[in-house]
């Protein structure tokens, strides 16, 4: 991100099944797996992040990976990606230590803020749904015109990018929002955002699935 033009992302939340092998697993992910995912060119840029929460609950992922694409037709791009990866050696694509909790492609639907001259240190990731399909239009209007503005004016995050899933999958949240910060202390950025925002107007249709603060690796 950091102001890079993109139309969407491949979003992955994952962890290592064996804490004693976490260093080796991270080395594989960042030196083998992620570069191979980006090699076909559909996803030209990738970044990886680590959850700053000291103790994670069951289902909460320790790591986040965001692969950016400029393809306007994301489904066609993903089909091209799948075809390219089908020839990849299995050990580069999969690792028995990997535990994936969220995997999905998301198309950008709105953005807010200015990244020029900023260097991202962390991000707040929010996965959510709209509880009532009949309120979807009002829900999106509230999110884009009220909620994003409330968060951004706290000064704790310098950009907000919002996305919608390219296809419906069981268990995959429909909406994703990523807020970037340049604060050195990612935890404090989230705490200050909450304190400065005060009592925000929250849509009754909001179903928050996951909210997590991540530090860029």
N, CA, C and O of each residue as an XYZ file, in Angstrom:
868
protein
N       0.850     -1.179      0.000
C       0.000      0.000      0.000
C       0.891      1.236      0.000
O       1.584      1.466     -0.991
N       0.911      2.038      1.050
C       1.732      3.251      1.070
C       1.505      4.120     -0.165
O       2.438      4.710     -0.710
N       0.236      4.186     -0.597
C      -0.115      5.023     -1.736
C       0.015      4.349     -3.078
O      -0.292      4.958     -4.103
N       0.467      3.092     -3.100
C       0.591      2.399     -4.386
C      -0.787      2.198     -5.011
O      -1.740      1.820     -4.331
N      -0.876      2.450     -6.295
C      -2.124      2.237     -7.009
C      -2.393      0.743     -7.101
O      -1.537     -0.027     -7.537
N      -3.578      0.345     -6.692
C      -3.965     -1.058     -6.803
C      -5.482     -1.158     -6.853
O      -6.197     -0.275     -6.379
N      -5.951     -2.240     -7.431
C      -7.394     -2.435     -7.577
C      -7.951     -3.408     -6.550
O      -9.159     -3.471     -6.320
N      -7.047     -4.165     -5.936
C      -7.505     -5.137     -4.962
C      -6.346     -5.886     -4.334
O      -5.180     -5.628     -4.632
N      -6.693     -6.826     -3.453
C      -5.666     -7.577     -2.739
C      -6.053     -9.046     -2.573
O      -7.228     -9.411     -2.541
N      -5.022     -9.860     -2.469
C      -5.174    -11.221     -1.945
C      -4.811    -11.095     -0.473
O      -3.707    -10.669     -0.133
N      -5.741    -11.465      0.397
C      -5.584    -11.243      1.835
C      -5.514    -12.588      2.547
O      -6.380    -13.444      2.369
N      -4.465    -12.764      3.358
C      -4.266    -14.041      4.041
C      -3.927    -13.824      5.512
O      -3.028    -13.053      5.845
N      -4.647    -14.504      6.377
C      -4.317    -14.559      7.798
C      -3.887    -15.989      8.100
O      -4.596    -16.939      7.770
N      -2.730    -16.136      8.724
C      -2.218    -17.482      8.957
C      -1.343    -17.527     10.201
O      -1.075    -16.503     10.829
N      -0.905    -18.729     10.542
C      -0.029    -18.924     11.677
C       0.745    -20.209     11.498
O       0.525    -20.959     10.547
N       1.652    -20.455     12.421
C       2.462    -21.673     12.398
C       1.900    -22.646     13.434
O       1.676    -22.270     14.584
N       1.674    -23.882     13.030
C       1.090    -24.874     13.929
C       2.020    -25.247     15.076
O       1.564    -25.601     16.163
N       3.324    -25.165     14.831
C       4.307    -25.575     15.824
C       5.178    -24.379     16.223
O       6.062    -23.986     15.461
N       4.944    -23.794     17.402
C       5.720    -22.616     17.826
C       7.232    -22.848     17.803
O       7.991    -21.905     17.575
N       7.677    -24.069     18.030
C       9.108    -24.348     18.044
C       9.728    -24.270     16.650
O      10.949    -24.197     16.513
N       8.881    -24.284     15.613
C       9.358    -24.227     14.233
C       9.007    -22.902     13.563
O       9.115    -22.763     12.344
N       8.581    -21.921     14.381
C       8.065    -20.675     13.815
C       9.114    -19.899     13.019
O       8.794    -19.336     11.972
N      10.347    -19.861     13.491
C      11.395    -19.139     12.757
C      11.618    -19.761     11.383
O      11.701    -19.051     10.381
N      11.715    -21.091     11.339
C      11.922    -21.783     10.068
C      10.730    -21.568      9.137
O      10.889    -21.383      7.930
N       9.546    -21.598      9.721
C       8.335    -21.394      8.921
C       8.291    -19.981      8.346
O       7.938    -19.796      7.181
N       8.649    -18.980      9.159
C       8.681    -17.602      8.673
C       9.721    -17.420      7.574
O       9.484    -16.699      6.605
N      10.863    -18.069      7.721
C      11.890    -18.006      6.677
C      11.352    -18.574      5.367
O      11.547    -17.993      4.299
N      10.675    -19.715      5.461
C      10.079    -20.330      4.255
C       9.039    -19.391      3.649
O       9.004    -19.203      2.433
N       8.197    -18.804      4.490
C       7.111    -17.955      3.990
C       7.666    -16.740      3.250
O       7.197    -16.403      2.163
N       8.660    -16.088      3.837
C       9.142    -14.821      3.289
C      10.222    -14.972      2.217
O      10.393    -14.091      1.374
N      10.943    -16.082      2.251
C      12.017    -16.273      1.280
C      11.638    -17.191      0.126
O      12.255    -17.149     -0.938
N      10.624    -18.018      0.339
C      10.209    -18.970     -0.695
C       8.768    -18.725     -1.141
O       8.513    -18.428     -2.308
N       7.843    -18.850     -0.213
C       6.417    -18.839     -0.547
C       5.923    -17.518     -1.139
O       5.420    -17.488     -2.262
N       6.067    -16.434     -0.387
C       5.543    -15.139     -0.847
C       6.160    -14.692     -2.173
O       5.423    -14.235     -3.047
N       7.483    -14.803     -2.363
C       8.052    -14.423     -3.662
C       7.499    -15.245     -4.822
O       7.331    -14.735     -5.930
N       7.214    -16.529     -4.558
C       6.656    -17.369     -5.621
C       5.215    -16.984     -5.936
O       4.789    -17.057     -7.089
N       4.467    -16.576     -4.918
C       3.084    -16.121     -5.150
C       3.101    -14.871     -6.031
O       2.225    -14.692     -6.877
N       4.100    -14.005     -5.830
C       4.191    -12.756     -6.596
C       4.830    -12.943     -7.967
O       4.674    -12.088     -8.839
N       5.539    -14.037     -8.171
C       6.306    -14.232     -9.405
C       5.478    -14.152    -10.696
O       5.957    -13.562    -11.664
N       4.267    -14.711    -10.761
C       3.498    -14.643    -12.017
C       3.133    -13.220    -12.450
O       2.805    -12.998    -13.615
N       3.185    -12.254    -11.525
C       2.920    -10.866    -11.879
C       1.496    -10.393    -11.664
O       1.206     -9.208    -11.829
N       0.611    -11.295    -11.301
C      -0.770    -10.885    -11.019
C      -0.794    -10.031     -9.752
O      -1.460     -8.997     -9.696
N      -0.063    -10.477     -8.750
C       0.100     -9.717     -7.511
C       1.550     -9.220     -7.489
O       2.476     -9.973     -7.189
N       1.718     -7.960     -7.809
C       3.062     -7.416     -8.025
C       3.810     -7.048     -6.750
O       5.040     -6.997     -6.744
N       3.073     -6.791     -5.668
C       3.693     -6.352     -4.420
C       3.086     -7.108     -3.242
O       1.875     -7.318     -3.182
N       3.935     -7.509     -2.320
C       3.420     -8.172     -1.115
C       4.073     -7.599      0.130
O       5.228     -7.173      0.105
N       3.317     -7.594      1.219
C       3.820     -7.171      2.517
C       3.328     -8.167      3.558
O       2.275     -8.785      3.402
N       4.109     -8.309      4.618
C       3.744     -9.256      5.664
C       3.786     -8.554      7.009
O       4.604     -7.662      7.235
N       2.896     -8.966      7.895
C       2.669     -8.260      9.146
C       2.502     -9.256     10.285
O       2.120    -10.408     10.078
N       2.801     -8.775     11.511
C       2.688     -9.632     12.688
C       1.743     -9.003     13.714
O       1.852     -7.819     14.033
N       0.826     -9.808     14.218
C      -0.149     -9.358     15.204
C       0.577     -8.899     16.475
O       1.445     -9.605     16.989
N       0.219     -7.726     16.967
C       0.902     -7.191     18.154
C       0.233     -7.631     19.457
O       0.726     -7.325     20.543
N      -0.869     -8.337     19.354
C      -1.555     -8.815     20.557
C      -0.699     -9.883     21.228
O      -0.343    -10.867     20.579
N      -0.355     -9.721     22.511
C       0.554    -10.661     23.176
C       0.012    -12.076     23.320
O       0.761    -13.046     23.203
N      -1.290    -12.197     23.575
C      -1.914    -13.516     23.718
C      -3.095    -13.592     22.757
O      -4.034    -12.801     22.845
N      -3.033    -14.546     21.847
C      -4.077    -14.676     20.838
C      -5.128    -15.697     21.256
O      -4.806    -16.739     21.828
N      -6.373    -15.389     20.964
C      -7.468    -16.309     21.233
C      -7.549    -17.329     20.101
O      -7.004    -17.091     19.023
N      -8.218    -18.462     20.325
C      -8.391    -19.449     19.249
C      -9.052    -18.797     18.032
O     -10.068    -18.115     18.160
N      -8.471    -19.012     16.858
C      -9.018    -18.427     15.635
C      -8.370    -17.120     15.234
O      -8.516    -16.680     14.093
N      -7.645    -16.484     16.170
C      -6.939    -15.248     15.852
C      -5.580    -15.584     15.245
O      -4.831    -16.392     15.794
N      -5.269    -14.961     14.114
C      -4.031    -15.268     13.405
C      -2.882    -14.392     13.873
O      -3.076    -13.227     14.220
N      -1.696    -14.957     13.880
C      -0.524    -14.191     14.289
C       0.046    -13.378     13.133
O       0.682    -12.347     13.350
N      -0.183    -13.841     11.900
C       0.428    -13.184     10.742
C      -0.599    -12.814      9.677
O      -1.597    -13.505      9.468
N      -0.315    -11.699      9.017
C      -1.156    -11.207      7.930
C      -0.278    -10.983      6.700
O       0.813    -10.422      6.803
N      -0.754    -11.417      5.556
C      -0.056    -11.160      4.297
C      -1.021    -10.454      3.351
O      -2.182    -10.845      3.227
N      -0.528     -9.409      2.686
C      -1.346     -8.641      1.749
C      -0.607     -8.577      0.417
O       0.485     -8.017      0.322
N      -1.218     -9.157     -0.603
C      -0.658     -9.153     -1.955
C      -1.497     -8.208     -2.810
O      -2.703     -8.409     -2.951
N      -0.871     -7.182     -3.379
C      -1.601     -6.161     -4.133
C      -1.612     -6.457     -5.636
O      -0.637     -6.970     -6.185
N      -2.719     -6.128     -6.284
C      -2.836     -6.293     -7.734
C      -3.391     -5.025     -8.365
O      -4.117     -4.266     -7.723
N      -3.043     -4.804     -9.632
C      -3.601     -3.687    -10.387
C      -4.608     -4.182    -11.418
O      -5.137     -3.383    -12.191
N      -4.881     -5.484    -11.443
C      -5.807     -6.045    -12.423
C      -7.230     -5.549    -12.160
O      -7.716     -5.612    -11.031
N      -7.885     -5.062    -13.198
C      -9.257     -4.587    -13.048
C     -10.235     -5.755    -12.916
O     -11.224     -5.669    -12.188
N      -9.946     -6.851    -13.634
C     -10.767     -8.056    -13.533
C     -10.056     -9.020    -12.596
O      -9.201     -9.796    -13.023
N     -10.411     -8.970    -11.325
C      -9.684     -9.754    -10.334
C      -9.941    -11.246    -10.450
O      -9.061    -12.051    -10.143
N     -11.140    -11.627    -10.893
C     -11.429    -13.043    -11.032
C     -10.610    -13.652    -12.168
O     -10.122    -14.777    -12.061
N     -10.466    -12.896    -13.259
C      -9.636    -13.366    -14.369
C      -8.174    -13.436    -13.922
O      -7.443    -14.357    -14.285
N      -7.768    -12.452    -13.134
C      -6.412    -12.436    -12.617
C      -6.134    -13.623    -11.716
O      -5.063    -14.225    -11.780
N      -7.103    -13.957    -10.873
C      -6.931    -15.089     -9.971
C      -6.886    -16.406    -10.748
O      -6.168    -17.332    -10.370
N      -7.660    -16.482    -11.837
C      -7.622    -17.683    -12.681
C      -6.233    -17.829    -13.310
O      -5.691    -18.931    -13.382
N      -5.669    -16.718    -13.759
C      -4.311    -16.716    -14.315
C      -3.296    -17.111    -13.243
O      -2.353    -17.857    -13.506
N      -3.504    -16.603    -12.044
C      -2.621    -16.918    -10.930
C      -2.661    -18.413    -10.617
O      -1.619    -19.042    -10.432
N      -3.858    -18.973    -10.560
C      -4.015    -20.393    -10.245
C      -3.342    -21.270    -11.296
O      -2.719    -22.279    -10.966
N      -3.471    -20.879    -12.559
C      -2.848    -21.638    -13.644
C      -1.328    -21.599    -13.509
O      -0.663    -22.620    -13.684
N      -0.776    -20.425    -13.199
C       0.677    -20.287    -13.051
C       1.188    -21.091    -11.866
O       2.252    -21.705    -11.940
N       0.427    -21.089    -10.765
C       0.874    -21.790     -9.567
C       0.729    -23.304     -9.683
O       1.335    -24.045     -8.909
N      -0.074    -23.770    -10.650
C      -0.276    -25.212    -10.814
C       1.007    -25.919    -11.238
O       1.125    -27.134    -11.074
N       1.966    -25.177    -11.777
C       3.231    -25.763    -12.209
C       4.318    -25.625    -11.143
O       5.450    -26.069    -11.331
N       3.957    -25.008    -10.033
C       4.925    -24.734     -8.979
C       5.199    -25.989     -8.156
O       4.293    -26.783     -7.902
N       6.448    -26.161     -7.743
C       6.799    -27.287     -6.878
C       5.997    -27.202     -5.587
O       5.936    -26.134     -4.977
N       5.377    -28.308     -5.153
C       4.504    -28.293     -3.967
C       5.139    -27.680     -2.725
O       4.457    -27.006     -1.953
N       6.447    -27.906     -2.519
C       7.097    -27.401     -1.310
C       7.213    -25.879     -1.297
O       7.460    -25.292     -0.243
N       7.040    -25.229     -2.454
C       7.067    -23.774     -2.516
C       5.691    -23.165     -2.247
O       5.573    -22.014     -1.828
N       4.665    -23.958     -2.496
C       3.301    -23.460     -2.368
C       2.690    -23.796     -1.009
O       1.944    -23.006     -0.431
N       3.026    -24.994     -0.511
C       2.395    -25.442      0.725
C       3.435    -25.887      1.744
O       4.533    -26.326      1.402
N       3.044    -25.754      3.014
C       3.905    -26.167      4.108
C       2.998    -26.748      5.181
O       2.009    -26.129      5.574
N       3.340    -27.934      5.650
C       2.501    -28.617      6.631
C       2.352    -27.881      7.941
O       1.471    -28.199      8.740
N       3.218    -26.883      8.171
C       3.156    -26.111      9.412
C       2.155    -24.959      9.328
O       1.838    -24.346     10.348
N       1.655    -24.656      8.132
C       0.797    -23.493      7.928
C      -0.642    -23.740      8.359
O      -1.257    -24.735      7.976
N      -1.164    -22.826      9.157
C      -2.571    -22.854      9.556
C      -3.216    -21.578      9.034
O      -2.941    -20.489      9.538
N      -4.073    -21.710      8.024
C      -4.723    -20.553      7.402
C      -6.096    -20.343      8.022
O      -6.896    -21.276      8.092
N      -6.373    -19.116      8.475
C      -7.682    -18.815      9.051
C      -8.551    -17.975      8.102
O      -9.777    -18.077      8.128
N      -7.912    -17.148      7.267
C      -8.643    -16.355      6.277
C      -7.820    -16.327      4.986
O      -6.617    -16.066      5.010
N      -8.486    -16.600      3.862
C      -7.836    -16.547      2.550
C      -8.890    -16.076      1.555
O      -9.891    -16.760      1.339
N      -8.669    -14.909      0.948
C      -9.663    -14.413      0.002
C      -9.149    -13.257     -0.826
O      -8.207    -12.566     -0.436
N      -9.775    -13.051     -1.972
C      -9.439    -11.911     -2.816
C     -10.498    -10.829     -2.616
O     -11.695    -11.111     -2.551
N     -10.028     -9.586     -2.522
C     -10.896     -8.448     -2.241
C     -10.645     -7.323     -3.243
O      -9.498     -7.003     -3.557
N     -11.723     -6.732     -3.736
C     -11.639     -5.616     -4.678
C     -11.780     -4.293     -3.924
O     -12.643     -4.152     -3.058
N     -10.934     -3.337     -4.257
C     -10.983     -2.036     -3.589
C     -12.271     -1.290     -3.957
O     -12.632     -1.211     -5.131
N     -12.961     -0.746     -2.948
C     -14.193      0.000     -3.215
C     -14.111      1.444     -2.745
O     -14.903      2.278     -3.183
N     -13.162      1.757     -1.855
C     -12.989      3.145     -1.427
C     -11.620      3.315     -0.781
O     -11.016      2.360     -0.293
N     -11.149      4.562     -0.794
C      -9.878      4.868     -0.141
C      -9.940      6.280      0.409
O     -10.706      7.119     -0.065
N      -9.122      6.523      1.415
C      -9.167      7.797      2.120
C      -7.774      8.090      2.656
O      -7.095      7.192      3.154
N      -7.348      9.341      2.555
C      -6.068      9.727      3.131
C      -4.980      9.955      2.105
O      -5.192      9.785      0.904
N      -3.811     10.343      2.593
C      -2.661     10.672      1.754
C      -1.427      9.960      2.288
O      -1.090     10.085      3.465
N      -0.751      9.208      1.410
C       0.408      8.419      1.831
C       1.741      9.058      1.458
O       2.791      8.555      1.858
N       1.724     10.138      0.713
C       2.962     10.749      0.230
C       3.866     11.132      1.406
O       3.449     11.826      2.333
N       5.117     10.659      1.340
C       6.084     10.976      2.378
C       5.938     10.143      3.642
O       6.674     10.351      4.607
N       5.000      9.204      3.652
C       4.771      8.380      4.834
C       5.412      6.990      4.671
O       5.508      6.467      3.561
N       5.837      6.419      5.769
C       6.376      5.063      5.778
C       5.563      4.229      6.758
O       5.531      4.516      7.955
N       4.916      3.209      6.248
C       4.037      2.389      7.064
C       4.809      1.541      8.070
O       5.764      0.852      7.713
N       4.392      1.599      9.312
C       4.975      0.755     10.353
C       4.008     -0.331     10.800
O       4.418     -1.387     11.281
N       2.711     -0.053     10.633
C       1.711     -1.011     11.077
C       0.363     -0.757     10.425
O       0.187      0.205      9.677
N      -0.575     -1.628     10.719
C      -1.909     -1.498     10.133
C      -2.966     -2.052     11.071
O      -2.725     -2.989     11.833
N      -4.131     -1.455     10.996
C      -5.311     -1.968     11.688
C      -6.147     -2.666     10.630
O      -6.547     -2.048      9.643
N      -6.412     -3.947     10.830
C      -7.206     -4.719      9.876
C      -8.584     -4.998     10.458
O      -8.707     -5.436     11.602
N      -9.610     -4.742      9.671
C     -10.989     -4.966     10.112
C     -11.722     -5.797      9.063
O     -11.842     -5.391      7.907
N     -12.201     -6.942      9.472
C     -13.029     -7.802      8.623
C     -14.443     -7.767      9.175
O     -14.649     -7.956     10.374
N     -15.421     -7.525      8.306
C     -16.784     -7.388      8.801
C     -17.818     -7.798      7.749
O     -17.491     -8.029      6.585
N     -19.048     -7.879      8.188
C     -20.192     -8.150      7.323
C     -21.289     -7.148      7.633
O     -21.268     -6.465      8.656
N     -22.240     -7.080      6.727
C     -23.470     -6.328      6.983
C     -24.524     -7.353      7.396
O     -24.801     -8.300      6.660
N     -25.100     -7.159      8.562
C     -26.049     -8.135      9.092
C     -27.296     -8.303      8.234
O     -27.849     -9.399      8.140
N     -27.737     -7.215      7.611
C     -28.997     -7.216      6.871
C     -28.778     -6.779      5.429
O     -28.500     -5.605      5.184
N     -28.896     -7.697      4.465
C     -28.706     -7.343      3.049
C     -29.583     -6.178      2.602
O     -29.208     -5.437      1.693
N     -30.749     -6.007      3.232
C     -31.654     -4.923      2.859
C     -31.070     -3.561      3.242
O     -31.493     -2.533      2.713
N     -30.092     -3.554      4.168
C     -29.481     -2.308      4.618
C     -28.082     -2.093      4.019
O     -27.365     -1.176      4.417
N     -27.709     -2.942      3.066
C     -26.346     -2.920      2.527
C     -25.947     -1.548      1.977
O     -24.839     -1.075      2.229
N     -26.836     -0.920      1.237
C     -26.520      0.384      0.659
C     -26.283      1.427      1.747
O     -25.313      2.182      1.685
N     -27.161      1.469      2.734
C     -27.002      2.421      3.838
C     -25.765      2.094      4.663
O     -25.070      2.993      5.138
N     -25.494      0.800      4.830
C     -24.329      0.368      5.589
C     -23.045      0.855      4.925
O     -22.161      1.376      5.605
N     -22.930      0.694      3.620
C     -21.730      1.124      2.902
C     -21.589      2.650      2.894
O     -20.481      3.182      2.962
N     -22.706      3.326      2.810
C     -22.666      4.787      2.856
C     -22.173      5.255      4.224
O     -21.357      6.172      4.315
N     -22.676      4.618      5.292
C     -22.216      4.959      6.641
C     -20.721      4.692      6.783
O     -19.983      5.521      7.316
N     -20.279      3.529      6.304
C     -18.875      3.163      6.466
C     -17.960      4.153      5.744
O     -16.972      4.621      6.311
N     -18.296      4.471      4.479
C     -17.432      5.329      3.667
C     -17.504      6.806      4.051
O     -16.492      7.506      4.032
N     -18.690      7.274      4.396
C     -18.875      8.713      4.614
C     -18.838      9.141      6.079
O     -18.661     10.322      6.378
N     -19.002      8.192      6.986
C     -19.020      8.525      8.411
C     -17.881      7.822      9.156
O     -17.031      8.474      9.763
N     -17.873      6.516      9.103
C     -16.932      5.744      9.914
C     -15.472      5.975      9.524
O     -14.634      6.239     10.387
N     -15.167      5.877      8.241
C     -13.792      6.110      7.795
C     -13.317      7.504      8.187
O     -12.180      7.688      8.622
N     -14.197      8.476      8.026
C     -13.856      9.870      8.354
C     -13.569     10.013      9.849
O     -12.607     10.676     10.238
N     -14.404      9.390     10.689
C     -14.218      9.463     12.135
C     -12.862      8.900     12.551
O     -12.177      9.474     13.398
N     -12.481      7.779     11.952
C     -11.206      7.148     12.299
C     -10.030      7.971     11.782
O      -9.048      8.175     12.496
N     -10.131      8.440     10.547
C      -9.012      9.149      9.941
C      -8.735     10.501     10.599
O      -7.585     10.934     10.661
N      -9.760     11.155     11.080
C      -9.542     12.490     11.656
C      -8.894     12.426     13.041
O      -8.571     13.469     13.610
N      -8.697     11.220     13.597
C      -7.982     11.096     14.861
C      -6.484     11.325     14.657
O      -5.770     11.624     15.614
N      -6.002     11.186     13.414
C      -4.592     11.398     13.128
C      -3.702     10.211     13.441
O      -2.479     10.310     13.339
N      -4.296      9.092     13.821
C      -3.509      7.904     14.175
C      -3.197      7.029     12.965
O      -2.274      6.215     12.994
N      -3.969      7.206     11.914
C      -3.766      6.447     10.674
C      -3.760      7.431      9.509
O      -4.522      8.398      9.499
N      -2.891      7.177      8.522
C      -2.794      8.142      7.429
C      -3.496      7.703      6.146
O      -3.742      8.535      5.272
N      -3.821      6.431      6.012
C      -4.646      5.991      4.881
C      -5.634      4.931      5.343
O      -5.402      4.213      6.316
N      -6.736      4.858      4.622
C      -7.716      3.798      4.828
C      -8.096      3.254      3.462
O      -8.448      4.013      2.559
N      -8.024      1.947      3.314
C      -8.444      1.293      2.077
C      -9.519      0.278      2.421
O      -9.364     -0.519      3.346
N     -10.604      0.315      1.674
C     -11.715     -0.579      1.958
C     -11.982     -1.462      0.746
O     -11.879     -1.017     -0.398
N     -12.329     -2.729      1.016
C     -12.469     -3.721     -0.050
C     -13.721     -4.575      0.170
O     -14.260     -4.659      1.274
N     -14.165     -5.209     -0.931
C     -15.268     -6.160     -0.861
C     -14.796     -7.471     -1.484
O     -14.068     -7.459     -2.476
N     -15.202     -8.587     -0.914
C     -14.796     -9.897     -1.421
C     -15.273    -10.083     -2.859
O     -16.395     -9.709     -3.203
N     -14.414    -10.663     -3.694
C     -14.766    -10.848     -5.104
C     -15.754    -11.993     -5.292
O     -16.417    -12.076     -6.326
N     -15.857    -12.869     -4.309
C     -16.847    -13.946     -4.373
C     -17.229    -14.369     -2.963
O     -16.434    -14.265     -2.028
N     -18.448    -14.843     -2.831
C     -18.934    -15.274     -1.525
C     -18.424    -16.679     -1.226
O     -18.581    -17.599     -2.029
N     -17.811    -16.825     -0.055
C     -17.323    -18.127      0.389
C     -17.756    -18.339      1.832
O     -17.764    -17.393      2.619
N     -18.116    -19.569      2.190
C     -18.495    -19.832      3.592
C     -17.383    -19.427      4.552
O     -16.235    -19.843      4.399
N     -17.733    -18.619      5.531
C     -16.767    -18.212      6.538
C     -15.887    -17.034      6.163
O     -15.134    -16.535      6.999
N     -15.969    -16.577      4.906
C     -15.142    -15.438      4.479
C     -15.921    -14.139      4.669
O     -16.973    -13.966      4.053
N     -15.431    -13.222      5.506
C     -16.120    -11.934      5.679
C     -16.217    -11.188      4.348
O     -15.318    -11.268      3.511
N     -17.314    -10.468      4.168
C     -17.544     -9.792      2.896
C     -16.684     -8.546      2.734
O     -16.256     -8.229      1.624
N     -16.426     -7.838      3.826
C     -15.706     -6.565      3.734
C     -14.387     -6.587      4.516
O     -14.267     -7.219      5.565
N     -13.417     -5.879      3.964
C     -12.109     -5.738      4.585
C     -11.723     -4.263      4.569
O     -11.900     -3.584      3.557
N     -11.201     -3.771      5.674
C     -10.666     -2.409      5.729
C      -9.265     -2.477      6.328
O      -9.036     -3.165      7.323
N      -8.329     -1.753      5.708
C      -6.956     -1.688      6.199
C      -6.584     -0.235      6.427
O      -6.637      0.582      5.509
N      -6.207      0.079      7.656
C      -5.808      1.434      8.022
C      -4.303      1.415      8.302
O      -3.843      0.630      9.132
N      -3.539      2.260      7.627
C      -2.088      2.288      7.801
C      -1.662      3.390      8.772
O      -2.215      4.490      8.778
N      -0.669      3.063      9.585
C      -0.110      4.042     10.514
C       1.398      4.148     10.323
O       2.047      3.208      9.864
N       1.946      5.312     10.682
C       3.396      5.473     10.684
C       3.911      5.637     12.112
O       5.070      5.993     12.325
N       3.045      5.375     13.081
C       3.458      5.432     14.480
C       4.394      4.252     14.770
O       4.167      3.141     14.292
N       5.433      4.503     15.548
C       6.363      3.438     15.901
C       5.688      2.405     16.795
O       5.933      1.205     16.675
N       4.833      2.891     17.695
C       4.104      2.010     18.606
C       2.712      1.755     18.022
O       1.812      2.585     18.147
N       2.558      0.612     17.393
C       1.302      0.269     16.710
C       0.158      0.091     17.701
O      -0.987      0.432     17.405
N       0.472     -0.444     18.879
C      -0.550     -0.635     19.911
C      -1.076      0.715     20.373
O      -2.285      0.902     20.510
N      -0.172      1.656     20.611
C      -0.573      2.983     21.069
C      -1.413      3.701     20.018
O      -2.337      4.439     20.358
N      -1.097      3.486     18.743
C      -1.870      4.110     17.670
C      -3.330      3.690     17.756
O      -4.233      4.512     17.604
N      -3.551      2.402     18.001
C      -4.935      1.925     18.105
C      -5.603      2.466     19.370
O      -6.763      2.879     19.338
N      -4.870      2.463     20.474
C      -5.432      2.975     21.726
C      -5.790      4.454     21.621
O      -6.848      4.887     22.079
N      -4.893      5.215     21.013
C      -5.127      6.645     20.854
C      -6.296      6.905     19.908
O      -7.080      7.829     20.126
N      -6.412      6.096     18.864
C      -7.532      6.255     17.933
C      -8.854      6.107     18.671
O      -9.776      6.898     18.475
N      -8.939      5.091     19.521
C     -10.157      4.855     20.290
C     -10.438      6.015     21.241
O     -11.582      6.451     21.373
N      -9.393      6.513     21.904
C      -9.555      7.606     22.867
C      -9.943      8.908     22.174
O     -10.832      9.621     22.638
N      -9.278      9.216     21.067
C      -9.522     10.481     20.370
C     -10.864     10.493     19.642
O     -11.501     11.540     19.526
N     -11.290      9.333     19.154
C     -12.542      9.278     18.392
C     -13.760      9.489     19.277
O     -14.803      9.959     18.823
N     -13.609      9.131     20.557
C     -14.739      9.281     21.466
C     -15.857      8.308     21.123
O     -15.604      7.184     20.691
N     -17.073      8.742     21.317
C     -18.218      7.881     21.033
C     -18.590      8.010     19.557
O     -19.237      8.974     19.148
N     -18.170      7.023     18.767
C     -18.454      7.048     17.330
C     -19.859      6.528     17.035
O     -20.411      5.713     17.774
N     -20.413      7.020     15.942
C     -21.700      6.523     15.464
C     -21.445      5.193     14.768
O     -20.717      5.143     13.777
N     -22.036      4.116     15.278
C     -21.823      2.785     14.718
C     -23.124      2.248     14.137
O     -24.161      2.257     14.801
N     -23.063      1.788     12.911
C     -24.244      1.231     12.260
C     -24.698     -0.039     12.973
O     -23.878     -0.874     13.354
N     -25.995     -0.175     13.148
C     -26.554     -1.374     13.774
C     -26.398     -2.586     12.868
O     -26.536     -3.726     13.313
N     -26.108     -2.333     11.588
C     -25.956     -3.439     10.635
C     -24.547     -4.016     10.646
O     -24.287     -5.027      9.994
N     -23.633     -3.380     11.384
C     -22.243     -3.832     11.408
C     -22.095     -5.133     12.190
O     -22.531     -5.238     13.337
N     -21.475     -6.119     11.550
C     -21.084     -7.358     12.217
C     -19.556     -7.454     12.118
O     -19.019     -7.836     11.078
N     -18.875     -7.110     13.189
C     -17.417     -7.159     13.185
C     -16.963     -8.603     13.390
O     -17.334     -9.246     14.372
N     -16.161     -9.101     12.456
C     -15.677    -10.477     12.539
C     -14.289    -10.523     13.162
O     -14.000    -11.383     13.994
N     -13.438     -9.599     12.757
C     -12.075     -9.541     13.283
C     -11.564     -8.118     13.240
O     -11.728     -7.421     12.239
N     -10.945     -7.688     14.324
C     -10.262     -6.398     14.376
C      -8.890     -6.656     14.991
O      -8.799     -7.118     16.128
N      -7.827     -6.364     14.253
C      -6.511     -6.653     14.767
C      -5.476     -5.603     14.358
O      -5.522     -5.061     13.254
N      -4.542     -5.328     15.276
C      -3.435     -4.400     14.983
C      -2.202     -5.235     14.640
O      -1.842     -6.164     15.363
N      -1.562     -4.882     13.517
C      -0.414     -5.638     13.032
C       0.776     -4.715     12.786
O       0.621     -3.594     12.301
N       1.964     -5.209     13.129
C       3.201     -4.476     12.882
C       3.863     -5.027     11.624
O       3.956     -6.241     11.444
N       4.317     -4.135     10.764
C       4.933     -4.567      9.513
C       6.252     -5.258      9.784
O       7.067     -4.767     10.565
N       6.465     -6.398      9.140
C       7.721     -7.138      9.303
C       8.788     -6.631      8.338
O       9.909     -7.139      8.336
